[in-house]
């Protein structure tokens, strides 16, 4: 992934077949095909092939009960390729996991993208306070 990574927030809709337009700016960074899997907090994670390799290498270092849970990222993963209109098809099991129905929000989050149900995302992001933002940056050397 290039120095700037993935960034931005994009709102889209999903049709009844589970197809959604994937943001061009993110598609251009992810490549001609990319991986979609379950994510934390009830969203989906989207990785370029290169970042997927890095992620799965890290998953393989997990042991014990955490290893069993980490397998869920791999066994739910699928490769997607945007069609000529830039749409991707989200499999039913992933749509159900993330509660995706119609309105979706796509985020660029440095080394991966996330796909959220828009209502769920607004609730999640609405819980972040100014103090939480300050605390998140408090250890950075700038």
C-alpha positions as CSV (number, residue, x, y, z in Angstrom):
1,X,0.0,0.0,0.0
2,X,1.3,3.5,-0.9
3,X,2.4,5.9,1.8
4,X,-1.0,7.6,2.2
5,X,-2.9,4.4,2.5
6,X,-6.7,4.2,2.3
7,X,-8.8,7.0,3.7
8,X,-12.1,8.7,3.4
9,X,-15.8,8.0,4.1
10,X,-18.2,7.0,1.3
11,X,-21.9,6.4,1.4
12,X,-23.5,3.9,-1.0
13,X,-26.5,1.7,-1.4
14,X,-26.7,-2.1,-1.8
15,X,-29.3,-3.7,-4.1
16,X,-31.4,-6.7,-3.2
17,X,-28.8,-9.1,-4.8
18,X,-26.1,-7.8,-2.5
19,X,-24.3,-5.7,-5.1
20,X,-22.8,-2.3,-4.1
21,X,-20.7,0.3,-5.9
22,X,-17.3,0.3,-4.3
23,X,-15.6,3.7,-4.2
24,X,-13.3,4.3,-7.1
25,X,-10.6,5.9,-5.0
26,X,-10.4,2.8,-2.8
27,X,-10.7,0.4,-5.7
28,X,-7.8,2.0,-7.4
29,X,-5.6,1.4,-4.3
30,X,-6.9,-2.1,-3.6
31,X,-6.3,-3.6,-7.0
32,X,-8.4,-5.5,-9.6
33,X,-9.5,-8.0,-7.0
34,X,-9.5,-7.8,-3.2
35,X,-10.6,-9.8,-0.1
36,X,-13.7,-9.1,2.0
37,X,-14.1,-10.8,5.4
38,X,-15.7,-10.3,8.7
39,X,-14.4,-7.5,10.9
40,X,-14.5,-6.3,14.4
41,X,-17.4,-4.2,15.7
42,X,-19.9,-5.8,13.3
43,X,-18.4,-4.4,10.0
44,X,-16.6,-6.1,7.1
45,X,-12.9,-5.7,6.4
46,X,-11.6,-5.2,2.9
47,X,-7.9,-6.0,2.1
48,X,-5.7,-5.7,-1.0
49,X,-4.0,-9.0,-1.8
50,X,-0.8,-7.7,-0.4
51,X,-2.3,-6.5,2.9
52,X,-4.3,-9.8,3.2
53,X,-1.0,-11.7,3.1
54,X,0.4,-9.5,5.9
55,X,-2.9,-9.9,8.0
56,X,-3.0,-13.7,7.6
57,X,0.7,-14.0,8.6
58,X,-0.1,-12.2,11.8
59,X,-3.2,-14.4,12.4
60,X,-1.0,-17.5,12.2
61,X,1.0,-16.3,15.2
62,X,-2.1,-16.3,17.4
63,X,-2.4,-19.3,19.8
64,X,-4.9,-20.9,22.2
65,X,-8.6,-19.9,22.2
66,X,-7.8,-16.7,20.3
67,X,-6.5,-18.8,17.4
68,X,-9.9,-20.5,17.1
69,X,-11.6,-17.1,16.9
70,X,-9.0,-15.8,14.5
71,X,-9.9,-18.6,12.0
72,X,-13.2,-16.9,11.5
73,X,-11.5,-14.1,9.6
74,X,-10.1,-16.7,7.1
75,X,-13.0,-19.0,6.8
76,X,-15.4,-16.2,6.0
77,X,-13.1,-14.5,3.5
78,X,-13.9,-14.2,-0.2
79,X,-12.2,-12.7,-3.2
80,X,-14.2,-10.0,-5.0
81,X,-13.7,-8.4,-8.4
82,X,-15.6,-5.2,-9.3
83,X,-17.8,-5.5,-12.4
84,X,-17.6,-2.9,-15.2
85,X,-19.8,-0.5,-13.2
86,X,-17.4,-0.8,-10.2
87,X,-19.9,-2.9,-8.2
88,X,-18.9,-5.8,-5.9
89,X,-21.1,-8.7,-4.7
90,X,-21.1,-9.2,-1.0
91,X,-22.0,-12.8,-0.2
92,X,-25.1,-13.4,1.9
93,X,-23.2,-14.7,5.0
94,X,-21.1,-11.5,5.1
95,X,-24.2,-9.3,4.6
96,X,-25.9,-11.0,7.5
97,X,-22.9,-10.7,9.7
98,X,-22.6,-7.0,9.2
99,X,-26.3,-6.3,9.0
100,X,-26.1,-4.9,5.5
101,X,-29.3,-4.3,3.8
102,X,-29.5,-1.1,1.8
103,X,-27.5,1.9,3.0
104,X,-23.8,1.2,3.5
105,X,-20.9,3.3,4.5
106,X,-17.4,2.5,3.3
107,X,-14.3,3.7,5.1
108,X,-10.7,3.9,4.1
109,X,-8.7,3.0,7.3
110,X,-5.1,3.1,6.3
111,X,-4.2,-0.5,5.5
112,X,-7.8,-1.8,4.8
113,X,-11.3,-0.6,4.1
114,X,-14.4,-1.3,6.2
115,X,-18.0,-1.7,5.0
116,X,-20.6,-0.8,7.6
117,X,-24.4,-0.7,7.7
118,X,-24.9,3.1,7.8
119,X,-27.2,3.2,10.8
120,X,-24.8,0.9,12.8
121,X,-21.8,3.1,11.7
122,X,-23.5,6.3,12.8
123,X,-24.3,4.8,16.2
124,X,-20.7,3.5,16.6
125,X,-19.1,6.8,15.6
126,X,-21.6,8.8,17.6
127,X,-20.3,7.2,20.8
128,X,-16.8,8.7,20.3
129,X,-16.3,11.7,22.6
130,X,-13.8,14.6,22.3
131,X,-12.0,13.2,25.3
132,X,-11.7,9.8,23.5
133,X,-10.1,11.6,20.5
134,X,-7.7,13.4,22.7
135,X,-6.8,10.3,24.6
136,X,-6.2,8.4,21.3
137,X,-3.7,11.0,20.2
138,X,-2.0,11.6,23.6
139,X,0.9,9.2,23.0
140,X,1.8,10.4,19.6
141,X,5.0,12.5,19.3
142,X,3.7,15.5,17.6
